[in-house]
Amino acid sequence: MSTAPDRDPAPAVTRALRILTALADSGGAPMTLSELARAVGIAKSSAANLCAALEEGGMIERDARGFRLGRRTAELGGAFALQFNQVREFFAICAASEVLHREVVQIAMLDGADVLYLARHEGRAPHRLGTPLGSRLPAAQSATGRAILMTLDDEDVARQLPPSAFAAVTERSVTSLDALLALLAEARERGYALDESGSFAGITGVAVPLSPWNPSDPPLAMGAALPADATTPERVAEVGEALLAAASLLTNPLAVRGTSSD
């Protein structure tokens, strides 16, 4: 007896999500109605109805060139990030740090083989580095990704990352599991992870893992982006220690007390 394929319980919702994904993947370039219909694989009339509903809800907007994501998507992204206590406390802690207040500091979460950037402290340095909010980087190549991976044992790292995770992004990217595991071993000994132009040429990333505030929280890390040509080992160490100090302030105090002996 053959089994019928599972039917989509809400095809209109699925198609609307595909429209949003297509716009997110466009790199900010507006897309015409015809382009969206082709990207989603639906008739232009159906795409027009979906776009009208999404536009009314503020999820997309249009100009003379086509459709793009609307400001409501930014509001939802911010609301998602602010679910996590570390993100809510992060900005004040960075601003109060003698070292970090000058730097671009970000929080990212592990999502499969990538890290997704949730929050960003702009700092006061003249450089505008780092990754835009909502962007992804390969966990194997980025400092924040390595900071999260350093909390796992080597077997779990191997299970987390498929071979495609080691595709080179720059000429200094790691291209094998063994090379990554060696970097993670150094990071565990040092206390913080480094990315020396492995995800972006000319940028040194320094990052530390964040302890989950709640058991249901995703793995998070906090990292700073420094200009590689103006960064010394002493500066890396200074930023690394400042990140560790900030991470300790972003630990759930009730969880800490709960692990102490009476």
Steps between C-alpha positions, in 0.01 A plus 500: 500500500652832395517791738378837374756779535448740786296800399599852594245597769531871416631552146433875502714540813776286349502711184502824698800375694675416174439854378657640817794261464552599137508867597739428788730312261495782244766695688274802539424532129128550429325222310218543252176308526605281206834422666327404825250280319785316326701469822206346685370300204147640494282696261548875488139553609557286811822688576311829469242390758767382744707816457193714564438321830866520601514868410190575703663332800822698462705190420594631156490837328539616144646784302535569129749215463303225673451340840738482794474396864296731720584652835269255678757227433759703690258539790443125511874432480562734790224338702653158436843613623358669809349170616847420634613660825859528379392719209293729724795552739771502233484865393537648848787266586691588182444872556635473856813305401817708481620284210186391318319834486734600217457180297243342273367212712236252388296208629438203272316170539583160355257390230607176338844549347470881507482778752220754476571854627238632744633816667767761438670763718648755261780631718678833460797395288531659153470154342162357403572130491308185580206322345157660440218383724317201361803390300656156514858380500637145499554397861830335409643824362371770739622581849149488645438163339826362633420638846182293502666194351777511763236412761435168321720193498671405175247229415211744535682755284542237230130415516400868491694592187452340158788499248348807331570699820869508403459679168758779489367853546842669489850374436542460877187290559535158659420228249501183711355369823847419636615859448191631676537262794858622549374860515224404744753328728703823509183701567403279797845545652500876440137556604388678183484421129675680214431547131797654325347609168339160451148636447580854380834608358664765714293434813606326819212359700520430874209322668388317813207265562207613712354268761130428430278716720219247468526132403298569184732774373698430181881497517619861495835676473621860527780629283687813394619586148840670482691639199777243441755755378477698825461213746787372712510179707480721809182665371346162419574381853357820650178464302482128578525565874239776476263264319550236768421758767189609312390139452522442874258790549263342246467182706170427676573578867238252614669225300835588656356489849327178419833329425673613818517290813318604817 
